[in-house]
Amino acid sequence: MGRASLDKQPHEVAAMFDGVAARYDRTNTILSVGLDRTWRRATRHALGLRPGQRCLDLAAGTGVSTGELARSGAYLVGADLSLGMLGVGRRTRPDTVLLAGDAVALPFADGAFDAVTISFGLRNVVNPLAALKEMARVTRPGGRLVVCEFSAPVNRAFRRVYLGYLMRALPGLARRVSSNPEAYVYLAESIRAWPDQAGLATLVQKAGWTEVSWRNLTGGIVALHRAVRAR
Ligand SMILES: C[S@@+](CC[C@H](N)C(=O)[O-])C[C@H]1O[C@@H](n2cnc3c(N)ncnc32)[C@H](O)[C@@H]1O
């Protein structure tokens, strides 16, 4: 694959993730120095799922986010566009329900879920506004949304150091640990191009969600956006 461009078609996004699937979980934990586990746990807490509730984990990939959320006792369904990621997930997490599905045309009925969530996936969806609207469609009125996504560190000095890591150190590190280092150049560039906390909140609101708020994790490297489906 050539240099990763931010202007991708859905099948190119899926192909890129097919290419990193084999080492995805391990690479993530190395590149985030283990922080991904803390962020996933915080996402589970933010969702506040109760046993028996139905929750969709969109862009579930290998199911690493889905597995963490299932610890709540809720019934989890993971969906993703990349058959390669789903294949690794089905092999390594046979108890996790992982289905093929596109974020902008989900194979679920209106109001099918009590909650919908997406971790480190919305940034990769070609049309995030359409995906947020589709997520609202499959959530019951009063149901919840949590978006866990890379965001903008709030402290300026920290932000400079972080962007340096992202644009210089991370691609080099990825060359040593990932099965497709180019995908991690894309990762860095897509994080830089993604809206900040307030920008994403506006997008979530525009998609029809209400009570939109956010909380920063690790100084704003990641933000958790929460919202409620209008009744
Ligand atoms: C960085 S991975 C995140 C995986 C997992 N949620 C996690 O927390 O590690 C992003 C995922 O988004 C998926 N994706 C991108 N566009 C998608 C779309 N339109 N519909 C469904 N999944 C999509 C990719 O295939 C990839 O598996």
The ligand as a Gaussian input file, in Angstrom:
#p B3LYP/6-31G(d) Opt

LIG

0 1
 C       -8.901000       1.715000      15.038000
 S      -10.045000       0.424000      14.786000
 C      -10.942000       0.367000      16.308000
 C      -11.279000      -1.016000      16.761000
 C      -11.827000      -1.153000      18.170000
 N      -13.081000      -0.456000      18.351000
 C      -10.849000      -0.677000      19.215000
 O      -11.270000      -0.013000      20.161000
 O       -9.653000      -0.994000      19.136000
 C      -11.178000       1.232000      13.685000
 C      -12.179000       0.277000      13.020000
 O      -13.135000       1.055000      12.307000
 C      -13.612000       0.223000      11.262000
 N      -14.384000       1.014000      10.309000
 C      -13.945000       2.008000       9.510000
 N      -14.954000       2.464000       8.755000
 C      -16.062000       1.740000       9.093000
 C      -17.409000       1.754000       8.682000
 N      -17.845000       2.593000       7.731000
 N      -18.278000       0.893000       9.250000
 C      -17.853000       0.021000      10.196000
 N      -16.577000      -0.030000      10.644000
 C      -15.700000       0.816000      10.103000
 C      -12.318000      -0.360000      10.705000
 O      -12.548000      -1.484000       9.881000
 C      -11.559000      -0.665000      11.996000
 O      -11.722000      -2.001000      12.390000

